[in-house]
């Protein structure tokens, strides 16, 4: 049986990521795929690896992630948030460095809702003086 060292939930926009830290050699699995297969761009892979780079634990843990909702960019940032929380749950000394880099704060920016009687959140119908 596989033992989780710690687990946490990370969120961004409408994405929710459940992150499980296990003893291992640095493999990251996202929804059953390797992270470099799931996140196609190197920028998103960089975002996912940021907490591991800051805490120097790139090859210490195997990370299993289940992520749902939103797009790939939001999912990558949700994974970063969850991974940061899991690293702090595993070792409290990581908190100061992760907080200094802004990985512990949930990004509150969400899509603004569409208003009734209008074409979009901010978009208005064309004004006609006459």
LUMTI-465998 format. One record per residue (C-alpha): residue in one letter; x, z, y. Coordinates in steps of 0.05 Angstrom, whole numbers, padded with zeros to 5 digits, always signed. Example, Ala and Ser with C-alpha at 12.3 -4.5 7.8 and 13.67 -1.06 7.14 Angstrom:
<pts>
A+00246+00156-00090/S+00273+00143-00021/
</pts>
This chain:
<pts>
X+00000+00000+00000/X+00025-00018+00070/X+00030+00040+00119/X+00017+00029+00193/X+00065+00067+00237/X+00017+00060+00296/X-00040+00016+00321/X-00072+00001+00387/X-00121-00045+00422/X-00102-00090+00480/X-00150-00128+00526/X-00146-00185+00577/X-00205-00223+00606/X-00251-00231+00545/X-00196-00226+00492/X-00188-00165+00448/X-00125-00155+00405/X-00117-00103+00351/X-00043-00091+00339/X-00013-00055+00278/X+00061-00034+00276/X+00092-00032+00207/X+00163-00019+00183/X+00198-00086+00175/X+00246-00138+00202/X+00212-00167+00264/X+00158-00214+00236/X+00097-00223+00281/X+00033-00246+00247/X-00027-00266+00290/X-00093-00278+00254/X-00057-00294+00189/X-00007-00343+00221/X+00064-00334+00246/X+00064-00321+00321/X+00103-00384+00337/X+00050-00425+00300/X-00009-00390+00332/X+00018-00390+00404/X+00040-00462+00412/X+00078-00456+00478/X+00144-00418+00486/X+00117-00384+00549/X+00062-00349+00509/X+00111-00329+00455/X+00155-00300+00510/X+00096-00260+00537/X+00081-00232+00467/X+00155-00212+00457/X+00164-00179+00525/X+00149-00106+00504/X+00196-00114+00444/X+00252-00140+00489/X+00243-00084+00539/X+00246-00029+00485/X+00300-00063+00443/X+00257-00063+00380/X+00255-00138+00366/X+00277-00131+00294/X+00252-00061+00279/X+00178-00072+00264/X+00132-00121+00230/X+00072-00132+00275/X+00004-00153+00249/X-00046-00175+00302/X-00120-00192+00299/X-00143-00225+00364/X-00211-00252+00383/X-00245-00281+00444/X-00220-00319+00505/X-00166-00372+00507/X-00095-00372+00482/X-00064-00347+00548/X-00113-00288+00552/X-00101-00273+00479/X-00025-00273+00489/X-00032-00222+00546/X-00080-00180+00505/X-00029-00179+00449/X+00025-00157+00499/X-00021-00101+00524/X-00038-00077+00453/X+00035-00081+00430/X+00057-00039+00490/X+00004+00013+00474/X+00025+00014+00400/X+00098+00023+00418/X+00080+00082+00462/X+00037+00112+00407/X+00097+00106+00360/X+00148+00134+00409/X+00130+00167+00476/X+00199+00152+00506/X+00179+00078+00512/X+00125+00094+00563/X+00169+00096+00626/X+00203+00028+00613/X+00138-00006+00593/X+00100+00022+00652/X+00155+00001+00700/X+00147-00071+00676/X+00071-00068+00683/X+00054-00076+00609/X+00013-00012+00603/X-00038-00031+00656/X-00098-00072+00634/X-00103-00134+00679/X-00173-00125+00710/X-00182-00197+00734/X-00243-00228+00702/X-00283-00292+00714/X-00333-00279+00771/X-00405-00287+00749/X-00448-00346+00772/X-00499-00326+00826/X-00571-00346+00819/X-00595-00405+00862/X-00524-00431+00868/X-00478-00480+00832/X-00425-00429+00813/X-00394-00362+00830/X-00371-00383+00900/X-00395-00454+00905/X-00456-00465+00950/X-00502-00523+00956/X-00486-00571+01013/X-00513-00547+01080/X-00558-00594+01118/X-00570-00578+01191/X-00629-00627+01194/
</pts>
